[in-house]
Amino acid sequence: MTEAYILIQTVAGKAPAVTEAISAIPGVVRAKSVTGPYDVIVRAEGPTVDDLGRLVVAQIQQVEGIYRTLTCPVVEL
């Protein structure tokens, strides 16, 4: 299983709605609203890096209120 953290910037005031919507997407392990340069942090899993990419582009980025995403794949050293 491949893991990634997805850092999300939202339109002002939309973080709670974005967090709730993303939490319902299969493959999302956890989504939390945070403060700082990003508004939502998501932990997601998928069978491959390509599957995670499809999850981000086809589902997460389609959630209304998202301004920008940054995907950080987890590496095992």
RODO-574897 format. One record per residue (C-alpha): x, y, z; residue number from 1; chain. Coordinates in nm, 3 decimals, always signed. Example, Ala and Ser with C-alpha at 12.3 -4.5 7.8 and 13.67 -1.06 7.14 Angstrom:
<nodes>
+---------+---------+---------+-----+--------+
:       u :       v :       w : num : cadena :
+---------+---------+---------+-----+--------+
:  +1.230 :  -0.450 :  +0.780 :   1 :      A :
:  +1.367 :  -0.106 :  +0.714 :   2 :      A :
+---------+---------+---------+-----+--------+
</nodes>
This chain:
<nodes>
+---------+---------+---------+-----+--------+
:       u :       v :       w : num : cadena :
+---------+---------+---------+-----+--------+
:  +0.000 :  +0.000 :  +0.000 :   1 :      A :
:  +0.128 :  +0.347 :  -0.091 :   2 :      A :
:  +0.057 :  +0.643 :  +0.138 :   3 :      A :
:  +0.059 :  +1.018 :  +0.081 :   4 :      A :
:  -0.019 :  +1.335 :  +0.267 :   5 :      A :
:  -0.213 :  +1.591 :  +0.065 :   6 :      A :
:  -0.188 :  +1.953 :  +0.172 :   7 :      A :
:  -0.485 :  +2.161 :  +0.059 :   8 :      A :
:  -0.550 :  +2.532 :  +0.031 :   9 :      A :
:  -0.917 :  +2.626 :  +0.018 :  10 :      A :
:  -1.123 :  +2.930 :  -0.068 :  11 :      A :
:  -1.170 :  +3.139 :  +0.248 :  12 :      A :
:  -1.426 :  +2.986 :  +0.483 :  13 :      A :
:  -1.455 :  +2.655 :  +0.294 :  14 :      A :
:  -1.215 :  +2.437 :  +0.497 :  15 :      A :
:  -1.485 :  +2.267 :  +0.711 :  16 :      A :
:  -1.698 :  +2.175 :  +0.408 :  17 :      A :
:  -1.393 :  +2.056 :  +0.211 :  18 :      A :
:  -1.277 :  +1.845 :  +0.506 :  19 :      A :
:  -1.620 :  +1.682 :  +0.539 :  20 :      A :
:  -1.649 :  +1.611 :  +0.165 :  21 :      A :
:  -1.299 :  +1.466 :  +0.137 :  22 :      A :
:  -1.349 :  +1.244 :  +0.443 :  23 :      A :
:  -1.617 :  +1.053 :  +0.251 :  24 :      A :
:  -1.391 :  +0.966 :  -0.046 :  25 :      A :
:  -1.270 :  +0.604 :  -0.057 :  26 :      A :
:  -0.892 :  +0.591 :  -0.011 :  27 :      A :
:  -0.890 :  +0.885 :  +0.230 :  28 :      A :
:  -0.775 :  +0.761 :  +0.570 :  29 :      A :
:  -0.810 :  +1.091 :  +0.754 :  30 :      A :
:  -0.882 :  +1.455 :  +0.673 :  31 :      A :
:  -0.836 :  +1.738 :  +0.922 :  32 :      A :
:  -0.878 :  +2.115 :  +0.908 :  33 :      A :
:  -0.564 :  +2.294 :  +1.025 :  34 :      A :
:  -0.425 :  +2.647 :  +1.055 :  35 :      A :
:  -0.123 :  +2.786 :  +0.875 :  36 :      A :
:  -0.040 :  +2.805 :  +0.504 :  37 :      A :
:  -0.265 :  +2.505 :  +0.433 :  38 :      A :
:  -0.626 :  +2.467 :  +0.542 :  39 :      A :
:  -0.675 :  +2.089 :  +0.522 :  40 :      A :
:  -0.432 :  +1.798 :  +0.556 :  41 :      A :
:  -0.534 :  +1.458 :  +0.419 :  42 :      A :
:  -0.376 :  +1.116 :  +0.466 :  43 :      A :
:  -0.461 :  +0.886 :  +0.176 :  44 :      A :
:  -0.372 :  +0.532 :  +0.069 :  45 :      A :
:  -0.377 :  +0.346 :  -0.259 :  46 :      A :
:  -0.229 :  +0.033 :  -0.414 :  47 :      A :
:  +0.022 :  +0.234 :  -0.624 :  48 :      A :
:  +0.150 :  +0.588 :  -0.671 :  49 :      A :
:  -0.053 :  +0.603 :  -0.993 :  50 :      A :
:  -0.369 :  +0.513 :  -0.803 :  51 :      A :
:  -0.299 :  +0.789 :  -0.553 :  52 :      A :
:  -0.249 :  +1.033 :  -0.840 :  53 :      A :
:  -0.584 :  +0.937 :  -0.987 :  54 :      A :
:  -0.746 :  +0.977 :  -0.644 :  55 :      A :
:  -0.609 :  +1.330 :  -0.613 :  56 :      A :
:  -0.688 :  +1.447 :  -0.967 :  57 :      A :
:  -1.019 :  +1.270 :  -1.030 :  58 :      A :
:  -1.176 :  +1.299 :  -0.685 :  59 :      A :
:  -1.005 :  +1.524 :  -0.433 :  60 :      A :
:  -0.932 :  +1.816 :  -0.667 :  61 :      A :
:  -1.293 :  +1.806 :  -0.785 :  62 :      A :
:  -1.427 :  +1.900 :  -0.440 :  63 :      A :
:  -1.578 :  +2.248 :  -0.451 :  64 :      A :
:  -1.380 :  +2.507 :  -0.256 :  65 :      A :
:  -1.030 :  +2.370 :  -0.318 :  66 :      A :
:  -0.785 :  +2.627 :  -0.447 :  67 :      A :
:  -0.460 :  +2.424 :  -0.462 :  68 :      A :
:  -0.319 :  +2.085 :  -0.357 :  69 :      A :
:  +0.029 :  +1.956 :  -0.284 :  70 :      A :
:  +0.075 :  +1.578 :  -0.270 :  71 :      A :
:  +0.359 :  +1.437 :  -0.059 :  72 :      A :
:  +0.412 :  +1.060 :  -0.108 :  73 :      A :
:  +0.546 :  +0.877 :  +0.197 :  74 :      A :
:  +0.883 :  +0.705 :  +0.148 :  75 :      A :
:  +1.007 :  +0.408 :  +0.346 :  76 :      A :
:  +1.381 :  +0.432 :  +0.412 :  77 :      A :
+---------+---------+---------+-----+--------+
</nodes>
